[in-house]
Amino acid sequence: MAARPTWQGHLRLSLVTCPVALYTATQASGEVHFNLLHKDTHNRIRMIPTDPEKGPVERKDLVKGYEFEKDSYIVVTQDEIDAVRLESTRTIDIERFVDAADIDRLYWDNPYYLVPDGKLALDAFSVIRDAMGKTKKVALARLVMHQRERLLGIEPRGKGLIAWSLRSNKEVRDVGDYFDDIPAHKGDKEMVAIAEKIIEQKEGPFDPSKFNDRYEDALRDLIAEKKKGKGRTVKAEEPEDTNVVDLMAALKKSLEAKGGAAKAPAKKAAAKTPAKKRA
């Protein structure tokens, strides 16, 4: 493998242990980053730490502070921080198994590839992987990496395992704080039926290659053009205007645009009110 492992150690299930290596499954190399330059010299600007009273300060005079309220800080030394750091462990110890559906998707964070580290690890690794595949369970384990304890959700994938770092309970905000104030409301049945038809027309497999960052692509095109000495600017492709005035009309138009020409469910005939007899 060309990539360097993020972590190396052992995977343990009860008394079964095998050497493993952990690799990050994603990369951020696609992002375009800019540096600040002086407009005349084009020299890269250096950010100098500045105190609002004393002006520029040296790095040796800086300390770390935790803001517990506005403009009030608890000063913590590096020695105090080092004293509470957790030592990196060399074992991913599986604690329990759960159904994947039991883990709210809000908690899934970053994926890692977990692979056997060497030929001698293959037998034990295969046993753990295949047993997990047959039971269709996700393993929960803890790992200390970069002085931080992380909860992992591990699941089989092909010939290897995927280890997801899971967010802690404190990191996930309570959904009720945001959704409880939404008024209880049911969508119009006829409109919902049309929307269902539109959803059916747009069904298809997930193809990540179809979903690019158009702004990122436009920036790269702009940089490529300027590198050639051209002054042309490149704009990101803008999505169509989705300002909806008449919801029903927009739904019907969306349905017809896909060639569905399906008729909207007919409304039930309203019961006629008997005419009043003349006196």
N, C-alpha and C positions, 0 to 999 in steps of 0.2 A: 504494500500500500504506500502511495506517495505521501499521504497526509500523516502528520504526527499525532499520536493519540493524546487526547485531553487528559486521560487518567489511565493508569494501569494498576491492577491489583487482582483480587479474587472475587468470584461470585459464589455465594454459599447458600445452599438449600439444606437445612438441617445438617446432616453429616456429609453431604455431597459438596465438594469444593473443586473449583477449576480456575486457572488463571484466565483473565479476560482483559480486554482493552476497550476503552470508551472513546468514540470519535464523534465530534459535532456533526450533525446531519445537515445543517444549513450553513449558509455563508452570506455575509453582508457586502461582498465585493461589488455588487451591482450598483451601490449607491454612488452618486456623483458628489464629491466634496470640493468646496472652494476654500482657498486661503485668502486672507485679507492682505492687500498690497497697497503701497503708497501710489496715488494716482499719477505722480510725475516720475519717480525713480523705479517704480514697480518692484521695490524691495519688499520682502515679506515683513509684515508688522509683528513686532514682539509685544506680547501683553505683559506689562509691568505691574506687579502687585502695588496697590496704592491705598494708603490710609487717608480718610477724608480730612484728618487733622494734620498728620505728619508728612503727607505726600508719599512718594515712592519709598518702599521698604524692601529689605533684603529677605530672602527665603528663610534664613536662619532665625528671623524674628517672628515667624508665623507659628501660630498654634491652632489646634482644632477646637471648635466650639459647637455644642449642640443647642439650637435655638428652641427652648421650651415654651417661650411666649415671645411676642413681638419685641425685638431688640434686647432680649434677655437670654444669656447663654451660660451653659455649663462647660467650663474649660476642661478638656480631657487630654492627658499627655499620651505620647506614643507608647510609653512603657505600660500605662494602664490599659491601653487597647490591646497590646500584645499579651497581657496577662490573662485576658478572657477569651483569646482566640482558641478555637478548637484545632487539635492536631489532625492533619489529614490522615484518614484511616486507609488501609489497603484492602478493605473488604466491603463488598456490597452484600449485606446480610438480609435475606428475604424474611420478612416478618409475618406476612399473611397474604392471602389471595382473595380477590374480590371480583365481582362481575364488572365488566367495562362500563355497563350502563349505570352502575352505582356511582361512578365518578363524574360529577358535573363537568361539562366541557369548559366551564370558566376556569377550572383548576389546571387543565393541561397547559404546559408552558413550552419548553424547548425540547426538541427530539435529539437523541444521540443513538449512534449505532454501537451495539454491544456485541463484540465478536470474541471467539476463543483466541487466546494469546499463546500460540504454539501448537504443534501437533499433539503433544501430550494432553492438552486440555480438551481435545475434540470429543472423546468418549463421554466425559461427565457433562460437558456443555450440551451435547446432543440429547442426553437423557433429560436434562432440565427443560430444554426447548421443546422436545416432543411431548413430554408430559403436560406442559402448559398448553400446547396446541390441542391436545385431546380433551382437556378439561375446560378449555376456552375461558381461562381465568387470567386476570392481570395481577402480577406480583407487586406487592408494595415493599419497598426497601428504603433504607437510609444510607446516605453517602456524604462524607465530609470532604469537600473539595474547595480549595482556595479559602480555607478557614471558615467556610460556611456550611452548615448542615442542610442538606437537600433531601426532600422526599422524592423517591423515584417510583414511577409506574412502569413496569416492564411487561412487554407482550411479544410473542413470537412473530417474526416477519420473514418468510422465506427460509433461508438457511441460517439466519441470525436472530437477534433480538433487538427490539427498539426500546430504549430506556427514555421515558419522558420525565423531565423535571416537573414536579407538581407545585403549584403555588400554595403557600400556606394560607390558613384560614384568615389571617389578618390582612393578607394582600387582596382578597376578594371582597368587594363592597357588597353590602346587603341589597339584593335586588328590590326589596320592598321600599327602600328609601327613594327609589326612582319610579317604580310602577304602581305603588299603592294609590297615588293621586290621579292616576288615569281613570276617568269616569267609566263605569260599566256601560258598555254599548255594543250592540250586535249590528254587524253589517247588513245592509239590505240584501235579502235572500236572492233577488234577481241579479243584483250586481255581483254577489259572491259566486253565483253559478257561472256567470260570464268570466269572472277572474279565474275560476277553476279550469275553464276551457283554455284560456290563454296559457296557464301554467302547463297544461298537458301538451300544448303545441311547442312549448319551449323546453320540454324535457330532453335530456341527453346525457351522455357520459361526461365526467369531469376531465377536462384536458387543460392542465396548467399552462401549456405553451400558448393557449389562446388568450391568456390574461397577462398582458405586459403592462408595466407602468408607462403610460403614454407620455407623461411629463418627463420621466427619466430618459426615454428614448429620444424625445425632442431635444433635451439638453445635450445628449451625446452627439446628435446630428449637428447641433449648433457648434459644439466644440470642434467637431471634425471639419466643418466648413471654415471656421475661423483659423484652424491650423493650416489650411490650404491657402490662407491669405484672402479669403473671400469675406465680404461684409454681409452676406445674406443672413437674415435671421430666420429661425425655424420655430413655428408655433406648435404646441401640443394639439393633437386632434381633440376637438371639443365634442362632448356628447350632445345629442339632440335636446332641444328645449323640452323639458318635462313639466312645464307649468300647466297644471290641470285646472280648468275652469268648470267644465261639466264632466263630472266623474263618470256618469253612465255613458255619455257620448265617447269619452276617451277609451273606456273599456270595450265598447262595441267596435270602435275604429281599430283598436289593437287586435281584436279577434279577426276582423276582416282582412287586416294587413297581412296576416299569416296564411291567408287563403282558406280559412276555416269555413267562412260563410255559414257558420252554424247559427241556427235560429235561437234567440234568447228564449228561455223558458217563458211560456205564455202565462200572463197573470190570470188568476181566477176571476171569472166574471162576478162583478159586484152584484149582490142581491138587490133587486128592484124594490124601492119603497112603495107600498100600496098608495094609490092616490086617495086623497081625503074625499069623502063623500060630501056633496053639497048639502047644506041644511035645507 
